[in-house]
């Protein structure tokens, strides 16, 4: 089996370190991708540190992958050597259940295969994009438009689709009042996409520290949740609230900001449970919902949408040797707005 350089966590709680991992021999439907850039997602940190349960180590994370096709299998029809491509959070699914057949592989009832830390169809553990090369079946490879630089495209494969999917599902458009909780890796994409869809966008952040950047990205208003007036003065002000943070929040306070039939959608995934008063849902027929990523077709739609509207992730490009420091900065909310690893340094 091909062996490639990677950065991986050797055990729970251990720093990521340089190593090598095995990739499968490419089959007739496989695409071999030389990885150029890999984004650092908060989910990577939760996973390798065991926040979401025991993992199989060593584990190379990374599901925001952008690169160039190096080789294709004999039956691949959609990609050729040299194509600019990406891989997101999924590398396989059952392809037979109702969810897969309607293009929502992220909700596969037969068992979707995550880009890292999952058991693949051949019984091996998948390894992610903190590496030099990856082998993925053609159906789970995305085409990156020329208008988006590869380094700024990488975070779109998770942060972009994680926010695009709920905004489309809840039919955000002109006249929709959207609030985005947090202006981090997910939040800064949510603001850009909601603005491009024609919504009135408000950022709800702990402080006004990133206000200028939020306005630049497309927010109409920027409010500090540390100010009690934010909650008392904006009752029933929003149709949709997108919660992008991965930390516990007082959900009741945010539910009060929803108008009748409004929805609070959680896309961040804190390891701790959160409580909610059912009365906050009953009063104005409000909803509390969650949303994962998107299917492969919707992810391609998102990439094309971003290219059409001139959208991309705001990034800090780092060498692989800085991954562990980047993790600490993500946890401290000290990044504008997504770290991206230059895979050439792995």
N, C-alpha and C positions, 0 to 999 in steps of 0.2 A: 504494500500500500504506500502511496506517496506520503512523504514526511515533510512538513512545512514548519517554519519558525512561527512562534506564537507567544503571547503573554497569557498566563493562566494562574488561577488561584490553586495552590497545592492542597489546601484544606480550609475548613471553615474558619474565618477570621484572619487567615494569613494574608500577607501582602501578595499582590500579583507579581510573578517573576517570569523572566524569559525561559522558554522551554521549546519543545517541539511537539507537534500533534500529528496524528495520522489522518489522512483524508482517504475516502474510498476511491477505488479505481473507477474512472468515469465510465458510465454505461451509455447505451445508444441514445437515451433521452436527456443526458446530463450536459450541463454547461460548466466549464472550468473558468473560474473568474480570478484574475490577478487583482487582489484587493488594493485599492489606492488609499482609501480613507475609511475609518470606522468611528462612528459617534459613540459617546459615552452617555448611556441612559441611566436614570436613577434606578431603573429595574435591574441593571447590571449589578449595582451595589447591593440591593436587597437580596438578589439571588446568590451571589458568591459569598455573602456573609451569613447565609442561612436564615434570613429574616422570614422567608416564605416557606420554610421547611427544609429538611435534609436534602443535600445535593450529592451528586456523584463527582468526586474529585479525582484528578485535577480537572479544572473547568475553565475553559477559555470563553468569556462572555462576548457580547457584541452582536446586536441585531439591527444596526444602522450601517449598512455596508454599501459602499460605492466603489466601482472598479471598472475593469475592462475585460472583455471576453478573451481568454487565452486559447481555448479549444472548445470544440463542440462534438457531441456524439453523432453517430452516423444518421440518426433519425430526427435530429433537431432541425426545425424548420423556421423558427422565428428569430434566431440569433446567429451572428457570424463573428468570426475572430475580429477583434478591434472595436466591437460595439461597446458603447457606454451603458453600463447596467447597474442595477442595485438589487439587494436582497434585504427584506425586512424581517419581521418577527416569526415568519412561518417558512418552512422548507418542504412541508408535505402535509397531506390530509387524506382522509379515506376516499374522497372524491365521489362517494356514492350516496351519502345521507342527504336529507332535504336541504340542510344548511349549505353543504358544498354545491349542490346542484343549483341553488339560487345565488351562488357567488359569494357566500359568507363563510369561507373556510375557517375564519377565526372562531366560529361557533360550531365547528365540526363535532357531531355527536359520536362519530366513529373514532375520534382521537386525532386531533391535529398534532403536527410535529413542530416544536419550537426550534428556532435556529441554534440554540445551545441549551444543554441540560435536559434534553428530551431523548427518548428512545426512538431511534429511526426505524424504518421498516425492516432493515437488515439486522436489527438488534443492537446496533452500536449506539453510543451516546453522542449526540450532536455537539459539535464545538463551533463557537461563534467567530465573529469577525475581527477579534484582536489577533489577527494572523495574516500571513502573506497571501494565502490562496484558499478558496473554498470551492466545493463541487456541489451544485444544486440542480435538481431536475428542472427542465425547461419551463414547466408550468408555474413555477414559483420565482421566476426571475423577472424583474421589472426593467423597462427601458427608460433610461434617464435622458430627457430632452437636452439638446445641445445648449439651450438657453440657460441651463442651471449648472454652475461650476460643480465638479464632482465633490469637492470638500464640503460645500454648502448644501449639496443634495443629500449627503449621507443621513443627517438627522431627520429628513423628511420621511424616511422609511419607517420611523416609529413616531416621533413627535408630530410630524406632519399629518400622517393618516389617523393618529389617535385623536386629533382635534378636528380634522376634516370630516371624519365619519359621523360623529354626533351632530355637527353643524348641518350636514346634509340631511341626516335622518329626521331631525326636528325642523326641517324646512326653513332654515334661517335665510332671510332675504331682506329686501328693502322694507323698512317699517318695523322690523324685529328689533327689540331692545335686548341686547346681549350683555351680560356681565361675565368677565373672566376673572376667576380667583387665582392670583399669582401670575407673575411675569417672569417665569423661568423658562426652561427648555420647552415645555409644552405650552405654557401661557403665551409666550411671544409668537408662537405659530398660530395659536387660536385667535389672537388679536388681528394678525395680518389676514388670515383667511376670512374671519367674520366681516372685517372691513371690506374685503374684496367682494364678498357676497352681497354687500349693500346694507348691512346691519348698522344700527347705532351701537357703538361699543364702549363699555365702561370697564376699566380695570379696577379690581378690588385687591389691594396689596397691603401688607403690614405697615408700610411707610410710604412716603412720597419720594424715596431715594431714586427710583427709576422712572419718575414721572415723565421727564423729557424724552426718554427712550420710548416709553409707552405711547406717547402722543405721536412721535415720529413713525412708529410702526402702524399707526392707524386708529388709536383709541381717541374717542371724542371726549371722554372724561377719565380722570384717574383719582381714585379715592383711597384714603388710608383707613384700614379697618381698625387701627389703634385709636381712631377718633370716634367717640360714641355717636357723633352726629351722622356718620356714614350709615349707621343702622337705623337711627330714629328718623332721619330725614329722607330715607329712600324706600319706605314701605311700599310694596306693590309696584316697584319701579321697573321690573324686568320681566320679560317673557321667558327667557332662558338664562340660566346661570351655569357656566362650565367650570367645575372645580378641578383645577389642574395640579394641586399640590399633593405631596405624598406625606402629609402629616395630619394628625387629628384636628378637627375643627368643630366649633359649636354650630352644628348644622341648623338648629332651630333659629339661630340669629339670621342665617342666610336664607332660610325658607321664608321668613317674614318679608324678604325683599321681592318675592315673586308675586306677580299679579295673578288674577284668576286664570286657572288652567296652565299656570307656569310650571316649568320643570327645572329642577336642579340635577345636573348630570355630573357624576363623579368619574373622572378619567385617571386621576392620580390614585395610587394604591398604597396607603399607609399600612404598616404591619399591625397596628393596633385597631381594635374595633371602635366604631363611633355610635353614639346613641342619638335617637331622634324622638320627639314627641309626636305621636300620631295626630294630635289636635292641630299641629301645624300643616298637616296634609289635608285634613277634613275641611278646614275653614273656607278655603278658596279653591277647592278641588286641585290642589297642587300635587306634583309628583316628584318623587325622589328616584332617580334612575342611575344606571351605570352603563358604560360603553367601553368595549375593548378597542382593538385596532380596527382594521377594515379588511375586506377580502382582497384578493389579488386584483380583480378588475377595478374595484374602487380605489385601490392604491395607485394603479396606473392612471386612473382618472384624476386623482389628486396631483400627481406629478405633472400631468399635462395642464391642469388648472394653474398650478404654481408657475409653470413656464409661461403660460399665456398672460398672467397678471404680474410677472416680474417678482415673484415671491421666492424666498429661500431662507434657510436658517442663518441666524447671526451666530458666528462661531469664534472660538479660540482654538487655533491649531497647535497641537502639542506633539512632542516626541514620545515614543512609547515609554521611555524611562521616567516620564512624568505622570504615568497613569495613577499611581497610588496617591500622589499629591493632589491630582485632579479629583479623585474620589473624596478626599477630605474637603476640598473646596466646594464640591457639589453639595455635600452635607451641610456646609456653612452658608449655602446660597451665595457663594462668591464666584459666579461665572456669568458672563454675558455672551451668549445665553446657552451655548452648548459646546462642550469640549469635543473636539474631533482629533483622533489619532492619525498621524501621518504613518501609514502602514509601511512605508519605505524604511522607517527607523526600527522596525521590529526585527 
